[in-house]
Amino acid sequence: MKNFLLTLISTFFYCNFFIAACAVSLVYETACLFHIVSGTNWFAAIVFFCTLNIYTFHYYLKSRKPDEDERLQWYRKHKPFIFLLLLAGSSVIIYLITIHFNTLFSSRNIIWSLLIPALSIAYSFPFLPNGKALRHMGWLKLPLLSFVWSFTTVLLPVFFYPPPNSYAQVWVLFLSRFLFIMALCVLFNLRDYQEDERDGIITPVVALGTKTILTYGKWLMTFLNLIAALLVCWYFNLHSGYQYLAIIVPVLLLFLLFHFFRFGRNEIEFLVLYDGLMPVKALLLIFATCI
């Protein structure tokens, strides 16, 4: 029974069901703020399976190299299952695209519907000279991830519906989401510091060093996220005590993740602590706006 539970937990995290659920939580946070929850389910399903497939594809490519960690060893051991998962995910994505083709590929949306998947695949797929992918462009790596996540979970849900009353709200939420994801990306890059340094990927963490990022980066990321959070409160008229707490608490938790950052955590523990802040943030705001 214990071995079965461990296998189930490993599959949930290593096969990216957890990160896919995190992405969906952010989609629903956006939908809640713009009052479009009822029509968002199909898009949330596409985001779930696209996130699942993109991340699984990314780690499958990494598993073909000699790098060693818990997740890559798991991928090498379960290759047939990985292929079946990718096939199943792709089948669902194709089905959902077929059903909602007119919305996804209307003249208004076609560019975004093609651009974001292309960027997501190009992040991992080695299409550049010398077998490089976009993630190997160090100073682009973190902003690109933040942009794709923010565009997918803020702009796309809004673009697929009639224009909102205020585009200022859209861009303020996009800025807030971008800074939040950027902070999480910095934390993950701290974990991957040695790998990036070895591969010659000069990210801000590699360029400035882990000590500088942990000492000063936590204050910068906290300050920027706090300002963005207060802008969200202002533009969305979130002025109750519950709503202020829902906005501020994730920023405080973000600071604590930087402050108590520890190298050497196992993969699943790291995912729960750091990626787990996404659904915490989303659920707090969803509940606060419903009270």
C-alpha positions as CSV (number, residue, x, y, z in Angstrom):
1,M,0.0,0.0,0.0
2,K,2.8,2.4,0.9
3,N,4.6,1.7,-2.4
4,F,1.4,2.3,-4.3
5,L,0.9,5.7,-2.6
6,L,4.5,6.7,-3.3
7,T,4.0,5.8,-6.9
8,L,0.8,7.8,-7.1
9,I,2.4,10.8,-5.5
10,S,5.4,10.6,-7.8
11,T,3.2,10.3,-10.9
12,F,1.1,13.3,-9.8
13,F,4.1,15.6,-9.4
14,Y,6.6,14.2,-11.9
15,C,4.1,13.9,-14.7
16,N,3.1,17.5,-14.1
17,F,-0.5,17.1,-13.0
18,F,0.3,19.4,-10.1
19,I,1.8,22.2,-12.2
20,A,-1.1,21.9,-14.7
21,A,-3.5,22.3,-11.8
22,C,-1.5,25.4,-10.6
23,A,-2.0,26.9,-14.1
24,V,-5.7,26.3,-14.0
25,S,-6.0,27.9,-10.6
26,L,-4.6,31.1,-12.0
27,V,-7.0,31.0,-15.0
28,Y,-9.9,30.8,-12.6
29,E,-8.5,33.7,-10.5
30,T,-8.5,35.8,-13.7
31,A,-12.0,34.6,-14.6
32,C,-13.3,35.4,-11.1
33,L,-11.9,39.0,-11.3
34,F,-13.5,39.6,-14.7
35,H,-16.7,37.7,-13.9
36,I,-16.4,35.2,-16.7
37,V,-16.1,32.0,-14.7
38,S,-19.1,30.2,-16.2
39,G,-17.6,30.1,-19.7
40,T,-14.0,29.4,-18.8
41,N,-14.1,25.7,-18.2
42,W,-13.2,24.7,-21.7
43,F,-10.3,27.1,-21.8
44,A,-9.1,25.9,-18.4
45,A,-9.2,22.3,-19.7
46,I,-7.0,23.3,-22.7
47,V,-4.6,25.1,-20.3
48,F,-4.4,22.0,-18.1
49,F,-3.6,19.5,-20.8
50,C,-1.3,21.9,-22.7
51,T,0.7,22.6,-19.5
52,L,0.8,18.9,-18.8
53,N,2.1,18.1,-22.2
54,I,4.6,21.0,-22.5
55,Y,6.2,20.2,-19.1
56,T,6.2,16.5,-19.7
57,F,7.8,17.0,-23.2
58,H,10.4,19.3,-21.5
59,Y,11.5,16.7,-18.9
60,Y,11.4,14.0,-21.5
61,L,14.0,15.9,-23.6
62,K,16.1,16.5,-20.5
63,S,15.9,12.8,-19.5
64,R,17.7,12.0,-22.8
65,K,20.8,13.7,-21.5
66,P,23.1,12.3,-18.8
67,D,21.9,14.6,-16.1
68,E,20.9,12.9,-12.9
69,D,18.1,13.8,-10.5
70,E,15.0,12.1,-9.1
71,R,12.6,13.3,-11.8
72,L,14.8,12.4,-14.8
73,Q,15.5,9.0,-13.4
74,W,11.8,8.5,-13.0
75,Y,11.3,9.5,-16.7
76,R,13.9,7.1,-17.9
77,K,12.3,4.3,-15.9
78,H,8.7,5.0,-17.1
79,K,9.2,5.8,-20.8
80,P,6.2,3.9,-22.1
81,F,3.9,5.6,-19.6
82,I,5.3,9.0,-20.6
83,F,4.6,8.3,-24.3
84,L,1.0,7.2,-23.4
85,L,0.5,10.3,-21.3
86,L,1.7,12.6,-24.1
87,L,-0.6,10.8,-26.6
88,A,-3.6,11.0,-24.3
89,G,-2.9,14.7,-23.5
90,S,-2.5,15.5,-27.2
91,S,-5.7,13.7,-28.1
92,V,-7.7,15.7,-25.5
93,I,-6.1,19.0,-26.8
94,I,-7.0,18.2,-30.4
95,Y,-10.6,17.4,-29.4
96,L,-11.0,20.6,-27.4
97,I,-9.4,22.7,-30.2
98,T,-11.8,21.0,-32.7
99,I,-14.8,21.9,-30.6
100,H,-13.7,25.5,-30.0
101,F,-11.9,26.1,-33.3
102,N,-13.9,29.2,-34.2
103,T,-13.1,30.9,-31.0
104,L,-9.4,30.0,-30.8
105,F,-8.7,30.8,-34.5
106,S,-10.9,33.7,-35.1
107,S,-9.3,36.7,-36.8
108,R,-9.0,38.3,-33.3
109,N,-7.3,35.4,-31.6
110,I,-5.4,33.4,-34.2
111,I,-2.1,35.1,-33.5
112,W,-2.2,34.4,-29.8
113,S,-3.5,30.9,-30.2
114,L,-0.4,30.1,-32.4
115,L,2.2,32.2,-30.7
116,I,1.9,31.0,-27.1
117,P,2.2,27.2,-27.9
118,A,5.0,28.0,-30.3
119,L,7.0,29.9,-27.6
120,S,6.2,27.1,-25.1
121,I,7.6,24.4,-27.4
122,A,10.6,26.6,-28.5
123,Y,11.5,27.0,-24.8
124,S,12.6,23.4,-24.7
125,F,13.0,22.1,-28.2
126,P,16.6,22.6,-29.5
127,F,15.8,24.4,-32.8
128,L,18.6,27.0,-32.5
129,P,22.2,26.4,-33.7
130,N,24.4,24.0,-31.6
131,G,21.3,22.2,-30.3
132,K,20.1,25.2,-28.2
133,A,16.6,26.1,-27.2
134,L,15.2,29.4,-26.0
135,R,15.8,28.4,-22.4
136,H,19.6,28.5,-23.2
137,M,19.4,32.2,-23.7
138,G,20.1,33.1,-20.1
139,W,18.7,36.6,-19.8
140,L,15.6,35.6,-21.8
141,K,14.8,32.4,-19.8
142,L,13.0,33.9,-16.8
143,P,11.2,36.8,-18.6
144,L,10.0,34.4,-21.3
145,L,8.6,31.9,-18.8
146,S,6.9,34.7,-16.9
147,F,5.5,36.2,-20.1
148,V,4.0,32.9,-21.4
149,W,2.5,32.1,-18.0
150,S,1.0,35.6,-17.6
151,F,-0.2,35.8,-21.2
152,T,-1.9,32.4,-20.9
153,T,-3.5,32.9,-17.5
154,V,-4.5,36.6,-17.8
155,L,-4.7,37.8,-21.4
156,L,-6.0,34.7,-23.2
157,P,-9.0,34.2,-21.0
158,V,-10.0,37.8,-21.5
159,F,-9.3,37.8,-25.3
160,F,-11.6,34.9,-25.8
161,Y,-14.6,36.9,-24.5
162,P,-16.1,40.2,-25.3
163,P,-13.8,43.2,-24.6
164,P,-13.7,44.0,-20.9
165,N,-15.0,47.4,-19.6
166,S,-11.5,48.5,-18.6
167,Y,-8.3,47.4,-20.4
168,A,-6.4,49.1,-17.6
169,Q,-7.6,46.3,-15.3
170,V,-6.3,43.7,-17.8
171,W,-2.8,45.2,-18.0
172,V,-2.6,45.7,-14.2
173,L,-3.5,42.1,-13.6
174,F,-1.0,41.0,-16.3
175,L,1.8,43.1,-14.6
176,S,0.9,41.6,-11.2
177,R,0.9,38.0,-12.6
178,F,4.2,38.6,-14.5
179,L,6.0,39.8,-11.4
180,F,4.6,37.0,-9.3
181,I,5.6,34.3,-11.8
182,M,9.0,36.0,-12.2
183,A,9.6,35.8,-8.5
184,L,8.8,32.0,-8.6
185,C,11.1,31.6,-11.6
186,V,13.9,33.2,-9.7
187,L,13.4,30.8,-6.8
188,F,13.5,27.8,-9.2
189,N,16.5,29.3,-10.9
190,L,18.3,29.4,-7.5
191,R,17.7,25.7,-7.3
192,D,19.0,25.1,-10.8
193,Y,21.9,27.4,-10.4
194,Q,24.7,24.8,-10.8
195,E,23.0,23.2,-13.8
196,D,22.7,26.6,-15.6
197,E,26.3,27.6,-14.7
198,R,27.6,24.3,-16.0
199,D,25.7,24.7,-19.3
200,G,26.8,28.3,-19.7
201,I,23.3,29.7,-19.3
202,I,23.9,33.2,-17.9
203,T,20.6,33.9,-16.0
204,P,20.5,36.8,-13.5
205,V,21.1,34.2,-10.7
206,V,24.2,32.9,-12.4
207,A,25.4,36.4,-13.3
208,L,24.9,37.9,-9.8
209,G,25.3,34.9,-7.6
210,T,23.0,33.1,-5.2
211,K,24.0,35.2,-2.2
212,T,23.2,38.5,-3.9
213,I,19.8,37.2,-5.1
214,L,18.8,35.8,-1.7
215,T,20.0,39.0,0.1
216,Y,18.7,41.7,-2.2
217,G,16.4,39.9,-4.6
218,K,13.9,39.0,-1.9
219,W,13.4,42.6,-1.1
220,L,13.1,43.7,-4.7
221,M,10.7,40.9,-5.6
222,T,8.6,41.5,-2.5
223,F,8.5,45.3,-3.1
224,L,7.5,44.9,-6.8
225,N,4.9,42.3,-6.0
226,L,3.5,44.4,-3.2
227,I,3.1,47.5,-5.4
228,A,1.5,45.3,-8.1
229,A,-0.9,43.7,-5.6
230,L,-2.0,47.1,-4.3
231,L,-2.6,48.2,-7.9
232,V,-4.9,45.2,-8.3
233,C,-6.8,46.2,-5.2
234,W,-7.2,49.7,-6.5
235,Y,-8.2,48.9,-10.1
236,F,-10.6,46.0,-9.2
237,N,-12.1,47.8,-6.2
238,L,-11.0,45.2,-3.7
239,H,-11.3,47.2,-0.5
240,S,-12.7,44.8,2.1
241,G,-10.5,43.3,4.8
242,Y,-10.8,39.8,3.4
243,Q,-9.7,41.1,-0.1
244,Y,-6.7,43.0,1.2
245,L,-5.6,39.9,3.1
246,A,-6.1,37.7,0.0
247,I,-3.9,40.1,-2.0
248,I,-1.2,40.7,0.7
249,V,-0.8,37.2,2.2
250,P,0.7,35.7,-1.0
251,V,3.3,38.5,-1.1
252,L,4.3,37.8,2.5
253,L,4.6,34.1,1.7
254,L,6.7,34.9,-1.3
255,F,9.1,36.9,0.9
256,L,9.3,33.9,3.4
257,L,10.1,31.5,0.5
258,F,13.1,33.7,-0.3
259,H,14.1,34.3,3.3
260,F,14.0,30.6,4.2
261,F,15.2,29.3,0.9
262,R,17.2,26.1,1.4
263,F,19.3,24.3,-1.2
264,G,19.0,20.5,-1.4
265,R,15.2,20.1,-0.9
266,N,13.9,17.0,-2.8
267,E,11.9,17.6,-6.0
268,I,8.4,17.0,-4.6
269,E,9.0,19.1,-1.5
270,F,10.2,22.0,-3.6
271,L,7.3,21.8,-6.0
272,V,4.8,21.8,-3.1
273,L,6.4,24.8,-1.4
274,Y,7.1,27.0,-4.4
275,D,4.6,26.0,-7.2
276,G,2.1,25.5,-4.4
277,L,2.0,29.2,-3.8
278,M,0.1,29.6,-7.1
279,P,-3.1,27.8,-6.1
280,V,-2.9,29.3,-2.6
281,K,-2.8,32.8,-4.1
282,A,-5.6,32.0,-6.6
283,L,-7.9,30.4,-4.0
284,L,-7.4,33.2,-1.5
285,L,-8.5,35.8,-4.0
286,I,-11.4,33.6,-5.4
287,F,-12.8,33.1,-1.9
288,A,-12.3,36.7,-0.9
289,T,-14.1,38.0,-3.9
290,C,-17.0,35.6,-3.4
291,I,-17.6,36.6,0.3
